[in-house]
Each structure stands twice: as structure tokens, then as C-alpha cells.
Amino acid sequence: MEVTTLILAGGKSKRMGTDKALLELEGTTLLERAIKLCKSFSSELLISSNSESHAVYSYPLIEDAYKNCGPMGGIYSGLKQSNTDWNLVLSVDAAFVDAPFLQFLLQNAGDFDTVVPFTEKGVEPLIALYNVSCIPAMEQLLKEGDYRMRNLLKKVNTKWVDATDFTSRNKRLFTNLNRPEDLESSKL
């Protein structure tokens, strides 16, 4: 199965106070970590960002077609540019996602619009698979000003996959680095 990876790197990083994609963890920027992780799964890699500082990685930068809409705007714009049906979406601040988990997601692709993991803590729509079949529903929600991912996931054919086994082995799997203290504690 051919897959495009869309790395969501266009957030405003308000809580972090600086561009999260360019923060370093273990000597590598979060954006570089995401690229390295996803390259082997991807026939194409796109970076959802409006920042030219992310262009240094030689992958196409995809600007939001709908501005200031959060992740849905980035995912929508990436799907519109994708050359494959299935698209692996990874938020750049999810620095501890691992290859076995991504393989698990890909194994669950089928006759669905999305494949979204969940645990007892909730759902993870920014570490998930999206089919280009989502585009019409996303476009409708964006035009209506409804940017909530959970509303999209209710509207399309979503396969919910239990990620509890993965989080029991990798406690930080869904840890997002949103604040300076998150970055500091991740180095321990």
C-alpha cells in the first residue's frame, strides 16, 4: 500500500513559546525525528506548515488552504496535495511515536475513511490515517467554521483501533511536547 505522510508542523506553539518543530530532543529537531520515523513508510512526505523555516528539509511545504483552522485545515490541505489514497498524519510534537505503532495503524487500513487510535485517556486524531475520501466532509466542516476533529470523525467512516497494548509498552507513545517543561521532563 502506498502511503503519504503528512507531518503537522504548522501549529502556533503558543504554549511552548517557540517553534516546536525546530526544538531539539537528543540532538535532533522534532521535525527531523518525524521525518526519519516516517520515511520508510512513505512513498511521499509532506510538511503541513506556513513557515519557510521548515523548508530546509527539501520536502514540500503545504500551506493551509483555510487559515487559522487548527489541525483540520492542515490535514485537509495535505490530503488535497497527496498523491495516494491513504495518508499517515503525525503531529510533529508527538516525539515518542514508534515504528511498530505506525505499522499497526497501516495494517488496519481498509474500507474506511479514517483509522484513529484510542486508549482509556481518549482518542489521538493527530496520529492517525486519513483517506482522501475525507476531503468532502472536511471541506463542508471548514466552510461551516467547524474545526473540531471529533465532529469530522463522527461524520466519516472511522475505524477506531485500541492502542492500549502499545501504550503499555511505550508509556510516552502519545505524549505531546506542548510546554517547555514537557520538553525538559522528556529528557529525563
C-alpha positions in Angstrom: 0.0 0.0 0.0 1.4 3.4 -1.0 1.1 6.0 1.8 1.8 9.7 2.0 3.0 11.0 5.3 1.7 14.4 6.4 3.7 15.9 9.3 1.7 18.6 11.1 4.3 21.2 11.8 2.3 24.4 11.4 0.9 25.0 14.9 1.4 28.3 16.5 3.3 26.8 19.5 1.8 29.4 21.9 2.3 27.3 25.0 5.9 26.4 24.0 6.8 29.9 23.2 8.9 28.9 20.2 8.6 26.8 17.0 8.1 23.2 18.3 9.2 21.6 15.0 12.7 23.1 15.4 13.2 22.2 19.1 15.9 19.6 19.7 15.5 16.4 21.6 18.5 14.1 21.8 20.4 16.2 19.3 17.7 16.1 16.6 14.8 18.5 15.9 11.3 17.3 16.4 10.7 17.7 12.6 13.8 15.7 11.7 12.7 12.9 14.2 9.3 12.8 12.5 10.8 12.7 9.0 13.3 9.9 10.0 10.5 7.8 11.5 8.1 8.1 8.6 10.4 8.0 5.6 10.4 4.2 5.4 6.6 4.0 5.4 6.1 6.7 2.9 6.0 7.0 -0.9 5.7 10.7 -0.4 6.3 13.0 2.6 4.6 16.4 3.0 5.1 19.0 5.7 2.0 21.0 6.7 3.4 24.4 7.6 3.2 28.0 6.7 6.8 28.6 7.9 9.7 28.8 5.5 12.0 27.7 8.3 10.6 24.2 7.7 11.6 24.2 4.1 15.2 23.3 4.9 14.3 19.6 4.8 13.6 19.5 1.0 10.1 18.1 1.4 7.2 20.0 0.0 5.6 22.5 2.4 1.9 22.6 2.3 0.3 25.8 3.4 -3.2 25.8 4.8 -5.9 26.5 2.2 -8.1 27.5 5.1 -6.1 29.7 7.6 -6.4 29.6 11.4 -8.5 26.3 11.5 -6.1 24.2 13.5 -5.2 20.7 12.6 -8.2 20.1 10.4 -7.0 22.9 8.0 -3.5 21.3 7.8 -4.9 17.8 7.2 -7.3 19.0 4.6 -4.7 20.9 2.7 -2.3 17.9 2.9 -5.0 15.5 1.6 -5.7 17.8 -1.3 -2.0 17.7 -2.3 -1.5 14.0 -1.6 -0.8 11.5 -4.5 -2.0 8.5 -2.5 -5.4 7.4 -1.1 -4.0 6.8 2.4 -2.2 9.4 4.4 -0.4 8.9 7.7 -0.8 12.1 9.8 1.7 12.7 12.5 1.8 15.8 14.8 5.4 17.0 15.0 5.2 17.3 18.8 4.4 13.6 19.2 8.1 12.8 19.6 7.8 9.3 21.0 5.6 7.6 18.4 7.5 4.5 17.2 7.6 2.4 14.0 5.7 -0.7 15.4 2.8 1.6 16.2 2.7 3.1 12.8 2.9 -0.3 11.2 -0.1 -1.3 13.4 -2.1 1.7 12.0 -1.2 0.8 8.4 -2.3 -2.8 9.0 -5.7 -1.5 9.9 -6.3 0.4 6.7 -9.3 -0.9 4.8 -12.7 0.2 3.7 -12.7 3.2 6.0 -12.2 7.0 5.7 -10.0 7.2 8.8 -8.1 4.9 11.2 -7.8 6.5 14.6 -6.2 5.1 17.8 -7.7 5.4 21.2 -6.8 4.5 24.8 -8.5 5.0 28.1 -7.2 8.6 28.0 -9.0 9.4 24.8 -8.6 9.5 21.0 -5.5 10.5 19.0 -6.7 12.0 15.8 -3.3 13.7 15.1 -1.5 10.3 15.0 -3.8 8.5 12.6 -4.6 7.5 9.0 -6.8 9.6 6.7 -8.1 8.6 3.3 -8.6 11.3 0.6 -12.3 10.2 0.8 -12.5 12.5 3.8 -12.0 15.6 1.7 -15.6 16.4 1.0 -16.6 16.1 4.7 -13.7 18.2 5.8 -14.4 20.9 3.2 -18.0 21.1 4.4 -17.0 21.5 8.1 -14.3 24.0 7.2 -16.7 26.1 5.2 -19.2 25.9 8.2 -16.4 27.1 10.6 -16.5 23.8 12.5 -12.8 22.8 13.0 -13.4 20.1 15.6 -11.7 16.9 14.6 -14.2 14.8 16.7 -17.0 16.2 14.5 -15.2 15.0 11.4 -14.6 11.6 12.9 -18.3 11.3 13.6 -19.2 12.3 10.1 -17.0 9.8 8.2 -16.5 6.1 8.4 -13.9 5.9 11.2 -12.2 2.7 12.3 -11.3 3.0 16.0 -8.3 1.0 17.0 -7.4 0.2 20.6 -3.8 1.3 21.2 -3.6 0.2 24.9 -1.1 -2.6 24.2 1.2 -0.1 22.6 0.9 2.4 25.4 1.6 -0.3 28.0 4.9 -0.9 26.2 5.7 2.7 25.4 4.3 4.9 28.1 5.2 8.1 26.2 3.7 7.0 22.9 1.1 9.7 22.8 3.0 12.3 24.9 2.9 15.7 23.2 5.6 18.3 23.8 3.5 21.4 24.3 5.3 23.4 27.0 8.9 23.9 27.9 8.5 21.7 31.0 7.2 18.9 28.7 10.5 19.1 26.7 12.6 19.1 29.9 10.8 16.2 31.5 11.1 14.2 28.3 14.9 14.4 28.6 14.9 12.5 31.9 
